[in-house]
Amino acid sequence: MLLEGRFDAQRLRLSVTPVRISLPVYAGQLAALVYVSDPAAAPLSKAESLRTLYGLTATEARVADLLGAGLEVKEVGGRVGMTFETTRFHVKRILAKTGTKRQAELMRLMASIPALIGG
């Protein structure tokens, strides 16, 4: 959806994505993330968007990017210079922070998140 109005003659993009809340206080409640962005600005990568939304570290964001590109955990470790065990540790932290249980769920989450605008 594009929003038009008094935004210095710019259009803004509105995206809404359902999200699972992992906080016990809100368990079972419906939730959504609402993104308002400038389509003319340079977007962040999906992993950088996850970093912004879920508090991933730079390493976790890099690992998520490589997983999103289709690499296996062992390949990701080789690419970033980590042991398999360290890479698995980072994947587990990414899953915990995003409230996903498996890599397939993480990939679906990454696919559903619109790229946020850097700045």
C-alpha positions in Angstrom: 0.0 0.0 0.0 1.4 3.4 -0.8 0.5 6.4 1.4 0.3 9.8 -0.2 -0.1 13.1 1.5 2.0 15.8 3.0 5.3 14.0 3.1 7.4 16.5 1.2 5.9 15.2 -2.0 7.1 11.7 -1.3 5.1 8.5 -1.2 5.6 6.1 1.7 5.1 2.3 1.6 3.1 0.6 4.3 3.6 -3.1 4.9 2.0 -5.3 7.6 3.4 -8.7 8.6 1.9 -11.1 11.2 4.4 -11.9 13.9 4.6 -14.5 16.6 5.3 -12.9 20.0 7.7 -15.0 22.1 7.1 -13.2 25.4 5.1 -15.3 27.9 2.9 -12.3 28.9 1.6 -12.1 25.3 1.6 -15.8 24.4 -1.3 -16.7 22.1 -2.2 -13.1 21.3 -2.4 -11.8 17.7 0.3 -9.3 16.7 1.6 -7.6 13.6 4.6 -5.5 12.6 3.7 -2.4 10.7 6.4 -1.0 8.5 6.3 2.5 7.0 9.2 3.2 4.6 10.4 5.4 1.8 10.5 3.4 -1.4 13.2 5.7 -2.8 15.6 5.0 0.1 18.2 2.1 -0.1 16.8 -1.0 1.7 18.7 -3.0 4.3 19.2 -6.7 3.7 16.7 -9.1 5.2 19.2 -10.1 7.9 19.8 -6.4 8.7 16.1 -6.0 9.0 16.1 -9.0 11.4 18.9 -7.3 13.3 16.9 -4.2 13.7 13.7 -6.0 14.7 15.0 -8.8 16.8 18.3 -7.5 18.2 20.6 -9.8 16.3 24.4 -9.2 16.5 26.4 -8.4 13.4 27.6 -12.0 13.3 24.1 -13.4 13.8 22.9 -11.2 10.9 25.7 -12.4 8.7 24.9 -16.0 9.5 21.2 -15.4 8.8 22.1 -13.8 5.5 24.1 -16.8 4.4 21.5 -19.3 5.6 18.9 -17.2 3.6 21.2 -17.5 0.5 20.8 -21.3 0.8 24.0 -22.3 2.4 24.2 -25.2 4.9 25.4 -24.5 8.5 28.8 -26.1 7.7 29.2 -24.0 4.6 28.3 -20.8 6.6 30.9 -21.6 9.2 33.5 -22.0 6.5 32.5 -18.8 4.8 32.8 -16.7 8.0 35.7 -18.6 9.6 33.9 -20.4 12.4 33.8 -23.9 13.6 30.7 -25.9 12.9 29.8 -25.9 16.7 30.2 -22.1 16.9 28.1 -21.7 13.8 25.4 -23.9 15.3 25.5 -21.9 18.5 24.8 -18.7 16.4 22.0 -20.4 14.6 20.4 -21.4 17.9 20.7 -17.9 19.2 19.1 -16.5 16.0 16.2 -19.0 16.3 15.7 -18.1 20.0 15.7 -14.3 19.3 13.3 -14.6 16.4 11.0 -17.0 18.1 11.5 -19.6 15.4 12.1 -23.3 16.2 13.7 -24.5 12.9 15.7 -23.1 10.1 12.8 -23.5 7.7 10.7 -21.2 10.0 13.5 -18.7 10.0 13.6 -18.7 6.2 9.8 -18.2 6.1 10.2 -15.3 8.5 13.0 -13.7 6.5 10.9 -14.1 3.3 7.9 -12.4 5.0 9.8 -9.4 6.3 9.9 -6.4 3.9 13.4 -4.8 3.7 13.6 -1.9 6.1 15.1 1.4 5.1 18.6 2.1 6.4 19.5 5.4 7.8 
